[in-house]
Amino acid sequence: MAYQVLARKYRPQRFGDVVGQEHVTRTLLNALEQGRIAHGYIFSGHRGIGKTTIARILAMALNCRTAIGSAERPTPEPCGTCDSCTEIRAGNAVDVIEIDAATNRGIDEIRELRDAARYRPARDKYKIYILDEAHQITDAAFNALLKTLEEPPEHVVFMMATTQPEDFPQTIRSRCQHFSFHAVKFDDILGQLRAIARQEQVAADEDALALLAEAGDGSMRDALSIMDQAIASAPVVDGRARLDGAQIRELMGTVPNTVFERLLEAVSENNSVAVIGEINTLLNAGNSPQALARQFVRYLRNVLMARIAGEGSELLQISADERARAARSAVLFSEEDLTRFLQVMLRTYDEMNYRQEQRFHLELGLIKLVHLQRLLPIEEFLSQMPSGGKSPMRGGALPKANTAPARPAPGDAPPAVRPADPPKPAFSPFEADRERKITSEAPAPVATRALTPVEIASQGTAVRAFPAVGVIEASAEVTAGALALAPAEMSAPVLESAAPDADLDRIRQAVCAALEEKGHNSAAAFLDEGQWTLEGDTIQVEVARTKTMIGLTFTPEAEKIVKSAMRAVGASQKFTVVPGQESGTNGTAKPRPAANGSIQAQAMEHPLVKQAMELFNAEVRSVLDLRDKK
């Protein structure tokens, strides 16, 4: 007898021999036992996983002459010994017709099939049509078969195998029972290869069998075809073919995954020289750039799955050694890094299909992986910004210089040591957004307002001056409050408590704080600089802006925020903004005069304030009372 390839020689002849499709075989066995035989079946799934094989086994079970429950056939499985089973297995049964729908796809062929289906079977119980690659049948041919599928003769059963069930008309699919086949698991393929190697007297190590199972990519037929080729090329030792991993890799044109493990180690170290040197060695050895890129993509996928689900996850359809290797590579990177790596290599692999100089594209893709290590995640970048996402140089807090603590005088009691605050977690934009929403629903939002960068924390020692930016800091307790002097337009938010004797100032501060909190910094700035007056039941703000500029800056959304802030502080007046003519030397509105007895007037008399104003030629814009009120 002529030689049979392994895929045909070890083709299953019983439902129990089929590997990886238990959900299909169990259903069909129950249907045979209960006599619930459908007139149409659709078997769909990956190539080489048993669709046509199960169709033949079902045909044998339907036409088997041995009764179910007898000694020869205790279960619905075909007996395999009667004439019908023997002929179907050999492929010469009269009443089981296999049609290659890829070539017999026209309406004329389907009409002949439909006419022949009207006649009863010659010998067996059923006339069975097995249509392979049925998705290639034309729409007109499917329409010709539609009436026969809807009301078929009781002796006809149609079985259609396909890899693309979505190409079937819905009218055909609704008239058939559809079985979706699964890709065969790695362990199932490995066990089947191990059993076949024993029967074929082939000496194969586990590494070689694992490579063959992985190369099958879920297809049992593909794995058996590669194994057949590997046995033919294997050296013979003591009369037996010997399979090892190195021979399998050479046969398939692949490289060991240890190479890609070393590549990722070099990437994690930002070592571009090692990356290029490794890939240069592989290419000089004759490996295809496209094959290397494809294999590296598969390895990156396994590393990502190991990072997400762990080394023992079913998502890794590879051997135990390869699982451990993928886990070692996974600990070098974060999930985000591996996702970006996989995206870059997939794009590189796609570009190599239609670009010249594949080597250059592969090298460029690997260098990108090294450079991706220098990217800063967006959350980490946002965590370095003040809460609310403001820029540190505009509307955000200015960094404070390291101020040396004042030494206590001899004989003074040592100052109490304040315990360090626990470290705060990194800022998250989602948490900030949640806090913003909660704060906006509160009846009285915390008042924060932007000040210029010249800050004085009064009445103490250790005054620090920064003439380059016009900043003054003092580290001592304030008696009259904290002041802000501004030769520049930079500002920093400072928490404030509204003065109890200035209702208009309290409203102004609440309005500006609410606008800043909602991101309307420009509107808050020019309202804060404006002249606030109360005329009857209307609060009028005169600003040094044109009417057009006011309309662009003070939007309807900003107006809603102002009204909400006024309601929160109990203000019921109307609010209007009008253009003004008065402006200071720098083009901004002049500061409001200090009322007698106010906190601003007290601060203006402070000697430290006067000294700072003379030293920096500055003016006092606003004064915040930060004293602890009990």
C-alpha positions as CSV (number, residue, x, y, z in Angstrom):
1,M,0.0,0.0,0.0
2,A,1.2,3.5,-0.8
3,Y,2.5,5.7,2.0
4,Q,-0.2,7.7,3.8
5,V,0.7,11.1,5.4
6,L,0.1,11.3,9.2
7,A,-2.9,13.6,8.8
8,R,-4.8,10.9,6.8
9,K,-3.4,7.9,8.6
10,Y,-4.4,9.1,12.1
11,R,-7.7,10.7,11.0
12,P,-10.3,9.9,13.7
13,Q,-13.0,7.3,12.9
14,R,-15.1,7.7,16.0
15,F,-16.5,10.7,17.9
16,G,-14.4,9.7,20.9
17,D,-11.1,10.0,18.8
18,V,-11.7,13.7,17.9
19,V,-9.6,16.0,20.1
20,G,-10.7,19.4,21.2
21,Q,-14.3,19.4,20.0
22,E,-16.1,17.8,22.9
23,H,-19.0,20.3,22.8
24,V,-19.8,19.2,19.2
25,T,-19.3,15.4,19.7
26,R,-21.4,15.4,22.9
27,T,-24.3,17.1,21.2
28,L,-24.3,14.9,18.2
29,L,-24.1,11.7,20.3
30,N,-27.0,12.8,22.3
31,A,-29.0,13.7,19.1
32,L,-28.2,10.2,17.7
33,E,-29.3,8.5,20.9
34,Q,-32.6,10.5,21.0
35,G,-33.3,10.2,17.3
36,R,-33.3,14.0,16.9
37,I,-31.6,14.1,13.5
38,A,-31.6,17.5,11.7
39,H,-31.8,17.8,7.9
40,G,-29.1,20.4,7.7
41,Y,-25.8,21.1,9.6
42,I,-23.2,23.8,9.3
43,F,-19.8,23.1,10.7
44,S,-17.6,26.2,10.9
45,G,-14.2,27.0,12.4
46,H,-10.5,27.1,11.9
47,R,-8.7,25.0,9.3
48,G,-7.7,21.5,10.2
49,I,-9.7,21.1,13.4
50,G,-12.1,18.3,12.4
51,K,-15.1,19.8,10.5
52,T,-15.0,17.4,7.6
53,T,-13.9,14.5,9.8
54,I,-16.9,14.9,12.1
55,A,-19.2,15.2,9.1
56,R,-17.9,11.8,7.9
57,I,-18.2,10.2,11.3
58,L,-21.8,11.5,11.6
59,A,-22.6,10.1,8.1
60,M,-21.2,6.7,9.3
61,A,-23.3,6.8,12.5
62,L,-26.5,7.7,10.5
63,N,-26.0,4.9,7.9
64,C,-24.4,2.3,10.3
65,R,-26.3,-1.0,9.8
66,T,-25.6,-2.2,13.4
67,A,-28.4,-1.3,15.8
68,I,-27.6,1.0,18.7
69,G,-27.5,-0.9,22.0
70,S,-26.3,-4.2,20.5
71,A,-23.1,-5.9,21.5
72,E,-21.3,-4.7,18.4
73,R,-22.6,-1.1,18.9
74,P,-23.5,-0.3,22.5
75,T,-23.4,3.5,22.0
76,P,-24.4,5.7,19.1
77,E,-20.8,5.6,17.9
78,P,-20.5,3.9,14.4
79,C,-19.4,0.3,14.6
80,G,-16.8,0.7,11.9
81,T,-17.1,-2.9,10.7
82,C,-20.3,-3.0,8.6
83,D,-20.3,-2.4,4.9
84,S,-21.7,1.1,5.2
85,C,-19.0,2.2,7.7
86,T,-16.2,0.6,5.6
87,E,-17.3,2.3,2.4
88,I,-17.8,5.7,3.9
89,R,-14.3,5.5,5.5
90,A,-12.9,4.5,2.2
91,G,-14.7,7.3,0.4
92,N,-16.7,5.2,-2.1
93,A,-20.1,5.0,-0.5
94,V,-22.9,5.5,-3.0
95,D,-25.3,7.3,-0.7
96,V,-22.7,9.6,0.9
97,I,-21.7,12.3,-1.7
98,E,-18.8,14.6,-0.9
99,I,-18.8,17.8,-3.1
100,D,-16.0,20.3,-3.3
101,A,-18.0,23.5,-3.2
102,A,-15.0,25.6,-4.2
103,T,-15.2,24.2,-7.7
104,N,-18.9,23.2,-7.9
105,R,-20.2,26.5,-6.8
106,G,-22.6,27.5,-9.6
107,I,-26.3,27.4,-9.9
108,D,-26.2,24.5,-12.5
109,E,-24.3,22.2,-10.1
110,I,-26.7,23.0,-7.3
111,R,-29.7,22.3,-9.5
112,E,-28.3,18.9,-10.3
113,L,-27.8,18.2,-6.6
114,R,-31.3,19.3,-5.9
115,D,-32.8,17.1,-8.6
116,A,-30.8,14.1,-7.4
117,A,-31.8,14.6,-3.8
118,R,-35.4,13.7,-4.6
119,Y,-34.5,10.1,-5.2
120,R,-34.3,7.7,-2.3
121,P,-30.9,6.3,-1.3
122,A,-29.7,3.2,-3.1
123,R,-29.0,1.1,0.0
124,D,-28.6,3.0,3.2
125,K,-31.1,4.8,5.4
126,Y,-30.0,8.4,4.4
127,K,-28.7,10.1,1.4
128,I,-26.0,12.5,2.8
129,Y,-24.4,15.4,1.0
130,I,-21.2,16.8,2.5
131,L,-20.3,20.2,1.0
132,D,-16.8,21.3,1.8
133,E,-15.8,25.0,1.6
134,A,-19.5,25.8,1.3
135,H,-19.1,29.5,1.7
136,Q,-17.8,29.7,-1.9
137,I,-21.2,28.8,-3.3
138,T,-22.7,31.7,-5.1
139,D,-25.8,33.6,-3.9
140,A,-27.9,32.3,-6.8
141,A,-26.9,28.8,-6.1
142,F,-27.8,29.2,-2.4
143,N,-31.2,30.5,-3.5
144,A,-31.6,27.5,-5.6
145,L,-30.9,25.2,-2.6
146,L,-33.1,27.2,-0.3
147,K,-36.4,25.5,-0.9
148,T,-34.9,22.0,-0.6
149,L,-33.3,23.0,2.7
150,E,-36.6,24.4,4.0
151,E,-38.7,21.3,3.1
152,P,-36.2,18.5,2.4
153,P,-37.2,14.9,1.7
154,E,-37.0,12.8,4.9
155,H,-34.1,10.7,3.6
156,V,-31.7,13.7,2.8
157,V,-29.2,15.3,5.2
158,F,-27.0,18.2,4.2
159,M,-23.7,18.9,6.0
160,M,-21.8,22.0,5.1
161,A,-18.2,22.7,6.3
162,T,-16.8,26.2,6.1
163,T,-14.2,28.5,7.5
164,Q,-16.3,31.6,6.8
165,P,-19.8,31.1,8.1
166,E,-20.5,34.9,7.9
167,D,-20.6,34.5,4.1
168,F,-23.7,32.2,4.3
169,P,-27.0,33.9,3.6
170,Q,-29.0,34.3,6.7
171,T,-31.9,32.3,5.2
172,I,-29.6,29.3,4.8
173,R,-28.1,29.6,8.4
174,S,-31.6,29.8,9.9
175,R,-32.6,26.5,8.3
176,C,-29.6,24.5,9.6
177,Q,-28.0,23.6,13.0
178,H,-24.8,25.6,13.3
179,F,-21.8,24.1,15.2
180,S,-18.9,26.4,15.8
181,F,-15.7,24.5,16.2
182,H,-12.9,25.6,18.5
183,A,-9.2,25.9,17.8
184,V,-7.5,22.9,19.4
185,K,-5.6,23.7,22.6
186,F,-1.8,23.5,22.7
187,D,-1.9,20.7,25.4
188,D,-4.3,18.6,23.3
189,I,-2.1,18.9,20.2
190,L,1.0,18.1,22.2
191,G,-0.6,14.9,23.7
192,Q,-1.7,13.8,20.2
193,L,1.7,14.3,18.7
194,R,3.3,12.4,21.6
195,A,1.0,9.5,21.1
196,I,1.6,9.4,17.3
197,A,5.4,9.6,17.9
198,R,5.2,6.5,20.0
199,Q,3.2,4.6,17.4
200,E,5.5,5.7,14.6
201,Q,8.6,4.7,16.6
202,V,10.0,8.2,16.5
203,A,12.4,9.5,19.2
204,A,11.3,13.0,19.8
205,D,12.2,15.2,22.8
206,E,9.6,17.5,24.5
207,D,11.2,20.6,23.0
208,A,10.7,19.4,19.5
209,L,7.1,18.3,20.1
210,A,6.3,21.6,21.8
211,L,7.6,23.5,18.8
212,L,5.5,21.3,16.4
213,A,2.4,21.9,18.5
214,E,3.0,25.6,18.7
215,A,3.6,25.8,14.9
216,G,0.2,24.1,14.4
217,D,-1.4,27.3,15.8
218,G,-4.6,25.5,16.9
219,S,-4.8,23.3,13.8
220,M,-4.2,19.6,14.4
221,R,-3.7,19.0,10.6
222,D,-1.1,21.7,10.4
223,A,0.8,20.2,13.3
224,L,0.7,16.7,11.8
225,S,1.9,18.0,8.4
226,I,4.9,19.7,9.9
227,M,5.6,16.6,12.0
228,D,5.5,14.5,8.8
229,Q,8.0,16.8,7.2
230,A,10.2,16.9,10.3
231,I,10.4,13.1,10.4
232,A,11.4,13.0,6.8
233,S,14.3,15.3,7.4
234,A,15.4,13.9,10.8
235,P,18.6,11.9,11.2
236,V,18.1,8.1,11.9
237,V,19.7,6.8,15.0
238,D,19.5,3.0,15.7
239,G,16.8,2.7,13.1
240,R,14.6,5.4,14.5
241,A,14.1,9.0,13.4
242,R,15.4,11.5,15.9
243,L,13.6,14.8,16.4
244,D,15.2,17.7,18.4
245,G,14.4,21.4,18.8
246,A,17.3,22.7,16.8
247,Q,16.3,20.6,13.8
248,I,12.7,21.7,14.0
249,R,13.7,25.4,14.2
250,E,16.0,25.0,11.2
251,L,13.3,23.3,9.2
252,M,10.7,26.0,10.0
253,G,13.2,28.9,9.6
254,T,12.7,30.2,13.2
255,V,15.2,31.1,15.9
256,P,15.1,30.2,19.6
257,N,13.0,32.5,21.8
258,T,16.1,33.1,24.0
259,V,17.1,35.5,21.3
260,F,14.0,37.6,21.8
261,E,14.5,37.4,25.6
262,R,17.9,38.9,25.2
263,L,16.5,41.6,22.9
264,L,14.0,42.7,25.5
265,E,16.6,42.7,28.2
266,A,18.7,45.1,26.1
267,V,15.6,47.2,25.5
268,S,14.9,47.4,29.2
269,E,18.5,48.6,29.7
270,N,18.2,51.3,26.9
271,N,21.1,49.6,25.2
272,S,20.6,50.3,21.5
273,V,24.0,48.9,20.6
274,A,23.1,45.5,22.0
275,V,19.8,45.5,20.2
276,I,21.2,46.3,16.8
277,G,24.1,43.8,17.4
278,E,21.7,41.0,18.2
279,I,19.5,41.6,15.2
280,N,22.6,42.0,12.9
281,T,23.8,38.5,14.0
282,L,20.5,37.0,13.1
283,L,20.2,38.7,9.7
284,N,23.8,37.8,8.8
285,A,23.0,34.2,9.6
286,G,20.4,34.3,6.7
287,N,17.2,34.7,8.7
288,S,14.4,36.6,7.0
289,P,13.5,40.0,8.5
290,Q,9.9,39.4,8.0
291,A,10.0,36.0,9.7
292,L,11.9,37.5,12.6
293,A,9.4,40.3,13.0
294,R,6.5,37.8,12.9
295,Q,8.1,35.6,15.6
296,F,9.0,38.6,17.7
297,V,5.3,39.7,17.6
298,R,4.2,36.3,18.8
299,Y,6.8,36.4,21.6
300,L,5.7,39.9,22.6
301,R,2.1,38.8,22.7
302,N,3.0,35.9,25.1
303,V,5.0,38.3,27.3
304,L,2.0,40.7,27.5
305,M,-0.4,37.8,28.4
306,A,2.1,36.6,31.1
307,R,2.2,40.2,32.5
308,I,-1.6,40.5,32.5
309,A,-2.8,37.0,33.6
310,G,0.3,35.3,35.0
311,E,2.6,32.5,34.0
312,G,0.0,29.7,34.5
313,S,-2.8,31.3,32.5
314,E,-4.6,29.4,29.7
315,L,-3.9,32.4,27.5
316,L,-0.4,31.1,27.0
317,Q,-0.6,28.2,24.6
318,I,3.1,27.3,24.9
319,S,5.3,24.9,26.7
320,A,6.3,25.2,30.4
321,D,9.8,26.4,29.5
322,E,8.4,29.1,27.2
323,R,6.0,30.2,29.9
324,A,8.8,30.7,32.3
325,R,10.8,32.7,29.7
326,A,7.8,34.9,28.9
327,A,7.3,35.5,32.6
328,R,11.0,36.6,33.0
329,S,10.6,39.1,30.2
330,A,7.3,40.3,31.6
331,V,8.7,41.5,34.9
332,L,11.0,43.9,33.0
333,F,8.2,46.1,31.7
334,S,4.8,47.5,32.7
335,E,1.6,46.5,30.9
336,E,1.5,49.8,29.2
337,D,5.1,49.4,27.9
338,L,4.4,46.0,26.5
339,T,1.2,47.2,24.8
340,R,3.1,50.0,23.1
341,F,5.9,47.5,22.1
342,L,3.3,45.2,20.5
343,Q,1.7,48.1,18.6
344,V,5.0,49.2,17.2
345,M,6.1,45.7,16.1
346,L,2.7,45.0,14.5
347,R,2.9,48.2,12.5
348,T,6.5,47.3,11.6
349,Y,5.5,43.9,10.4
350,D,2.7,45.3,8.3
351,E,5.0,47.9,6.7
352,M,7.5,45.2,5.8
353,N,4.9,43.5,3.6
354,Y,4.9,46.3,1.0
355,R,8.1,48.3,1.7
356,Q,11.6,47.9,0.3
357,E,14.6,47.3,2.5
358,Q,12.9,45.1,5.1
359,R,16.0,45.0,7.2
360,F,15.9,48.8,7.7
361,H,12.3,48.7,8.8
362,L,13.0,45.9,11.3
363,E,16.0,47.8,12.8
364,L,14.0,51.0,13.0
365,G,11.1,49.2,14.8
366,L,13.5,47.8,17.4
367,I,15.2,51.2,18.0
368,K,11.7,52.6,18.6
369,L,11.3,50.1,21.4
370,V,14.4,51.5,23.1
371,H,13.1,55.1,22.7
372,L,9.7,54.2,24.1
373,Q,11.4,53.6,27.4
374,R,11.9,57.4,27.7
375,L,8.2,58.3,27.3
376,L,6.5,59.6,30.4
377,P,3.0,58.1,31.1
378,I,0.3,60.8,31.0
379,E,-0.8,60.1,34.6
380,E,2.8,60.5,35.8
381,F,3.0,63.8,33.9
382,L,-0.3,65.0,35.3
383,S,0.8,64.0,38.8
384,Q,3.6,66.6,38.6
385,M,1.1,69.4,38.0
386,P,-1.0,71.1,40.7
387,S,-4.5,69.8,41.3
388,G,-6.8,71.0,38.6
389,G,-4.2,70.5,35.8
390,K,-2.9,74.1,35.9
391,S,0.5,74.9,34.5
392,P,3.1,75.5,37.3
393,M,3.9,78.9,35.7
394,R,0.4,80.2,35.1
395,G,-2.4,79.9,37.6
396,G,-0.5,77.3,39.6
397,A,1.6,77.4,42.8
398,L,5.2,78.6,42.4
399,P,7.8,76.3,43.9
400,K,9.1,77.6,47.2
401,A,12.8,77.9,47.8
402,N,14.5,75.9,50.5
403,T,14.4,78.2,53.5
404,A,16.9,77.5,56.2
405,P,15.2,77.4,59.7
406,A,16.1,80.2,62.1
407,R,18.3,79.0,64.9
408,P,16.9,79.5,68.4
409,A,18.6,81.9,70.7
410,P,20.7,80.4,73.6
411,G,18.5,79.5,76.5
412,D,15.3,79.3,74.4
413,A,13.3,76.1,74.5
414,P,13.8,74.0,71.5
415,P,10.9,74.2,69.0
416,A,8.4,71.4,68.9
417,V,9.2,69.0,66.1
418,R,6.2,68.6,63.8
419,P,5.8,65.0,62.6
420,A,6.2,64.6,58.9
421,D,3.0,64.2,56.9
422,P,2.5,60.8,55.4
423,P,3.3,60.7,51.7
424,K,0.4,61.5,49.4
425,P,-0.4,59.1,46.6
426,A,0.3,60.2,43.0
427,F,-2.2,62.5,41.5
428,S,-4.7,60.8,39.3
429,P,-6.8,62.9,36.8
430,F,-9.8,60.6,37.5
431,E,-9.6,61.3,41.2
432,A,-9.2,65.0,40.6
433,D,-12.2,65.0,38.4
434,R,-14.2,63.2,41.1
435,E,-13.1,65.7,43.7
436,R,-14.0,68.6,41.4
437,K,-17.5,67.2,40.9
438,I,-18.0,66.7,44.7
439,T,-16.7,70.2,45.4
440,S,-19.0,71.8,42.8
441,E,-22.0,70.2,44.5
442,A,-21.0,71.6,48.0
443,P,-23.1,74.6,49.2
444,A,-20.0,76.8,49.9
445,P,-16.9,76.0,47.9
446,V,-13.5,76.8,49.5
447,A,-12.3,80.2,48.3
448,T,-9.0,80.2,46.5
449,R,-7.7,83.0,44.4
450,A,-4.7,83.7,42.3
451,L,-2.1,86.1,43.6
452,T,1.1,87.5,42.1
453,P,4.3,85.8,42.9
454,V,5.6,88.4,45.4
455,E,4.4,86.9,48.7
456,I,5.0,88.2,52.2
457,A,4.2,86.1,55.2
458,S,4.4,88.9,57.7
459,Q,6.2,89.9,60.8
460,G,9.0,87.5,61.2
461,T,12.5,86.7,60.3
462,A,14.0,84.7,57.5
463,V,12.7,87.0,54.7
464,R,13.9,85.7,51.3
465,A,13.9,87.9,48.2
466,F,14.1,86.8,44.6
467,P,14.6,90.0,42.4
468,A,14.6,88.0,39.2
469,V,10.9,87.2,39.5
470,G,10.0,89.6,42.2
471,V,9.2,87.1,44.9
472,I,9.4,87.8,48.7
473,E,8.8,85.1,51.3
474,A,8.9,85.3,55.0
475,S,8.6,82.4,57.4
476,A,6.9,83.7,60.5
477,E,3.4,84.0,61.8
478,V,1.4,86.8,60.3
479,T,-0.3,89.4,62.5
480,A,-1.9,91.5,59.8
481,G,-2.2,88.9,57.1
482,A,-0.4,87.7,54.1
483,L,0.3,90.2,51.3
484,A,0.8,89.9,47.6
485,L,2.9,92.4,45.7
486,A,3.0,92.2,41.9
487,P,5.5,93.7,39.5
488,A,4.9,90.7,37.2
489,E,1.7,89.0,36.1
490,M,2.6,85.5,37.5
491,S,0.3,84.3,40.2
492,A,-0.1,81.5,42.8
493,P,-3.3,80.3,44.5
494,V,-3.5,81.1,48.2
495,L,-6.3,79.9,50.5
496,E,-8.1,82.8,52.0
497,S,-10.9,83.7,54.5
498,A,-13.1,86.6,53.5
499,A,-12.9,89.6,55.8
500,P,-16.1,89.9,57.8
501,D,-16.5,93.6,57.3
502,A,-16.2,93.7,53.6
503,D,-19.2,92.0,51.9
504,L,-18.2,93.2,48.4
505,D,-14.7,91.8,48.9
506,R,-16.2,88.5,50.2
507,I,-18.4,88.2,47.1
508,R,-15.4,89.2,44.8
509,Q,-13.2,86.5,46.4
510,A,-15.8,83.8,46.1
511,V,-16.6,84.6,42.5
512,C,-12.9,84.6,41.5
513,A,-12.2,81.4,43.3
514,A,-15.2,79.7,41.7
515,L,-14.1,80.8,38.2
516,E,-10.5,79.6,38.8
517,E,-11.7,76.3,40.1
518,K,-13.8,75.7,36.9
519,G,-10.8,76.7,34.7
520,H,-11.9,80.2,33.7
521,N,-8.6,81.8,34.8
522,S,-8.8,84.7,32.4
523,A,-12.3,85.7,33.6
524,A,-11.2,85.4,37.2
525,A,-8.1,87.6,36.5
526,F,-9.8,90.6,34.9
527,L,-12.7,90.4,37.5
528,D,-10.2,90.5,40.3
529,E,-8.4,93.5,38.7
530,G,-11.7,95.4,38.1
531,Q,-13.4,98.1,40.2
532,W,-16.3,96.6,42.1
533,T,-19.1,98.9,43.1
534,L,-22.6,98.3,44.5
535,E,-25.3,100.3,42.8
536,G,-28.7,99.6,44.3
537,D,-29.3,95.9,43.8
538,T,-26.6,95.5,41.1
539,I,-22.9,94.7,41.5
540,Q,-21.1,96.4,38.8
541,V,-17.5,95.5,37.9
542,E,-15.6,98.0,35.7
543,V,-12.7,96.4,33.9
544,A,-9.9,97.7,31.7
545,R,-11.1,95.7,28.7
546,T,-13.1,96.4,25.6
547,K,-16.6,95.3,25.2
548,T,-15.6,92.7,22.6
549,M,-12.9,91.3,24.9
550,I,-15.4,91.1,27.8
551,G,-17.8,89.1,25.6
552,L,-15.1,86.7,24.6
553,T,-13.8,86.1,28.1
554,F,-16.9,86.4,30.2
555,T,-18.9,83.6,28.5
556,P,-22.4,82.4,29.5
557,E,-20.7,79.5,31.3
558,A,-18.6,81.9,33.3
559,E,-21.7,83.9,34.1
560,K,-23.5,80.8,35.4
561,I,-20.5,80.1,37.7
562,V,-20.6,83.6,39.0
563,K,-24.3,83.4,39.8
564,S,-23.8,80.0,41.6
565,A,-20.9,81.5,43.6
566,M,-22.9,84.5,44.7
567,R,-25.8,82.3,45.8
568,A,-23.4,80.2,47.8
569,V,-22.3,83.3,49.8
570,G,-25.8,84.6,50.2
571,A,-25.6,87.4,47.7
572,S,-28.8,88.2,45.9
573,Q,-27.7,91.2,43.8
574,K,-27.6,91.3,40.0
575,F,-24.1,91.1,38.4
576,T,-22.8,93.1,35.4
577,V,-19.4,93.7,33.8
578,V,-18.8,97.0,32.0
579,P,-15.7,98.3,30.1
580,G,-13.6,100.9,31.9
581,Q,-11.0,103.5,30.9
582,E,-8.7,103.7,33.9
583,S,-5.6,101.5,33.8
584,G,-2.3,101.3,35.6
585,T,1.1,101.7,34.2
586,N,1.2,98.1,33.0
587,G,-2.2,98.2,31.3
588,T,-4.2,96.6,34.1
589,A,-6.8,98.1,36.3
590,K,-5.7,100.3,39.2
591,P,-5.9,98.6,42.6
592,R,-8.8,99.5,44.8
593,P,-8.1,102.1,47.6
594,A,-7.9,100.6,51.0
595,A,-10.7,101.4,53.4
596,N,-9.8,102.9,56.7
597,G,-9.5,100.2,59.4
598,S,-9.5,97.3,56.9
599,I,-7.0,94.6,56.9
600,Q,-5.4,96.1,53.7
601,A,-4.9,99.4,55.4
602,Q,-3.3,97.7,58.4
603,A,-1.0,95.8,56.1
604,M,0.0,98.9,54.2
605,E,1.4,100.4,57.5
606,H,3.6,97.4,58.2
607,P,7.3,98.3,57.9
608,L,8.2,95.1,56.1
609,V,5.6,95.8,53.4
610,K,6.9,99.4,53.0
611,Q,10.4,98.1,52.7
612,A,9.4,95.6,50.0
613,M,7.5,98.1,48.0
614,E,10.5,100.5,48.0
615,L,12.9,97.7,47.2
616,F,11.0,96.2,44.3
617,N,9.0,99.3,43.2
618,A,5.9,97.2,43.6
619,E,2.3,97.9,44.6
620,V,-0.1,96.0,46.8
621,R,-2.8,94.3,44.8
622,S,-4.7,92.4,47.5
623,V,-4.4,91.3,51.0
624,L,-5.5,88.0,52.4
625,D,-6.3,87.4,56.1
626,L,-4.8,84.0,56.9
627,R,-5.1,84.3,60.7
628,D,-6.7,81.4,62.5
629,K,-10.2,82.6,63.5
630,K,-11.7,80.7,66.4
